Amino acid sequence: MVEDNAVERDSIVELLQHDDIEITAVGTAARRCTMLYENAFDCASWTCDCPTMNGFELLERVQQEPKLRATPVSSSPART
């Protein structure tokens, strides 16, 4: 899960984490790319307004990488 706002990131992890769910949360899209390449995840989630790389750019990278192409992704619009 990628969320650049630390308070929101911690809140989301707290809401989603259960005994049978492990959450990996990072603060930048670039770090998420590294994590995706280095680990196997059941799914990925991020907002579209990450400051260093927007969610659409991150999705393009995931789709271009054969290893990651089958990973389910949830992307949400930013708050305004």
N, C-alpha and C positions, 0 to 999 in steps of 0.2 A: 504494500500500500504506500503510495506516495502522497505526502501532504507537506507543503512547505511551512505551514503554520504549526508550531510545536504544540500549542494548547489544543488545537483541533485534532492533530495527529494523535496525541495521548488520549483524548476523549473517544475517538473512533476505535482505537485499539481496546480501550476499556469496554466499550459497548460490544465489540465483536468477539473478543477473546473468551473462549470457553475451554473446558478440559480437553475437548477433542479438536480444537482449532488452534493452530499456531499462526500468529500474525508476525510478519516481518515488515516493519515500518521504516521508511527512509524519508529524508527531507528534500531531496532533489531528484529530478528526473534522470540526471546523469548517473547518480548513484544507483537508481533503480535499474538502469540499463546494465550496469555492472553486475548487480545482484541477479538479474534475470539470466545473464549469460553464464554465471558461475553456479547457479542452483536450479533445482527443479521445483516449480511452484504449480499448485493446482489452479490458481487464477491470479489475476493482477487487477488493481484498482487505483485510479488516480483522478484528480480534477484536471480540467482542461486549461487551467491558468498557471501552471508551474512557471516560475519566473525565468529559469534558465533554458527550458525547453517545454513548449506547450504540449498539452495532452495529445494533440493531433500529430505532432512531430514524433512523439514517443510511440504512438500507435503505428505510424509508418515504419519506424525502426523495428518494432516487434514483428510486423507483417513481412518485412524484408528478410528476416532471419529465419531460415528453415527450422532451426531447433525450437524457435519460440512461436512459430506461426499457429500452432494448435492450442496455445494457451488462451483460455477464456479471459476476456478483459471487460472491466466495468469502468466507464469513464463518466464523470459528472460535470455539469457546467459549473463555473465559478459563481460565488456569491457576488452581488453587485452592491 
